Amino acid sequence: MTDGVKGPASYFPSIEKKYGRPVSEWKDLIRSSPLTKHMELVTWLKTEYGMGHGHANALVAHTLVEGDAK
């Protein structure tokens, strides 16, 4: 079981299936938001798009980490 995707990315297939958008679109929305803090973005996804906490948290965490790598 060590070969599977781990961390926030492990949620991506179920996010795409449940919410009908590719992860790249969600990440673009997060990046284009005027919000910058992790929990603000999580709350925004939950409120505006009806996303569950775990899914919103995974997307925001993964997106913000990518932003730090630039």
C-alpha positions in Angstrom: 0.0 0.0 0.0 3.0 2.4 -0.1 2.6 3.0 -3.9 -0.6 5.0 -3.7 -1.0 8.7 -3.8 -0.7 10.3 -0.3 -1.5 13.6 1.3 -3.9 16.1 -0.1 -3.6 14.7 -3.7 -5.3 11.5 -2.5 -8.6 13.4 -2.4 -8.4 14.7 -6.0 -10.2 11.9 -7.8 -13.2 12.1 -5.4 -13.2 15.9 -5.6 -13.4 15.8 -9.4 -16.1 13.2 -9.3 -18.2 14.8 -6.6 -18.0 18.5 -7.7 -17.7 18.0 -11.5 -14.6 20.1 -12.1 -11.0 19.1 -12.7 -8.6 19.9 -9.9 -6.8 22.4 -12.1 -10.0 24.5 -12.3 -10.3 24.5 -8.5 -6.7 25.5 -8.1 -7.2 28.3 -10.6 -10.2 29.5 -8.6 -8.1 29.4 -5.4 -5.3 31.3 -7.0 -7.6 34.0 -8.4 -9.3 34.6 -5.1 -8.5 37.8 -3.3 -8.3 35.7 -0.1 -4.8 34.5 0.9 -5.1 32.7 4.3 -5.6 29.0 4.4 -8.8 28.9 6.5 -10.3 31.8 4.7 -10.0 29.9 1.4 -11.3 26.7 3.0 -14.4 28.6 4.3 -14.9 30.3 0.9 -14.9 26.9 -0.9 -17.3 25.5 1.6 -19.7 28.5 1.5 -19.6 29.3 -2.2 -19.3 25.8 -3.7 -20.8 23.6 -1.0 -17.5 21.7 -0.7 -16.9 19.5 2.3 -14.2 20.5 4.8 -11.7 17.7 3.9 -11.9 18.3 0.2 -11.6 22.1 0.6 -8.7 21.7 3.0 -6.9 19.3 0.7 -7.2 21.7 -2.4 -6.2 24.8 -0.5 -3.2 23.0 1.2 -1.9 21.6 -2.1 -2.4 24.9 -4.0 -0.7 27.0 -1.4 2.3 24.7 -1.2 2.7 25.0 -4.9 2.6 28.7 -4.6 5.4 28.6 -2.0 7.6 26.7 -4.5 7.7 29.5 -7.0 
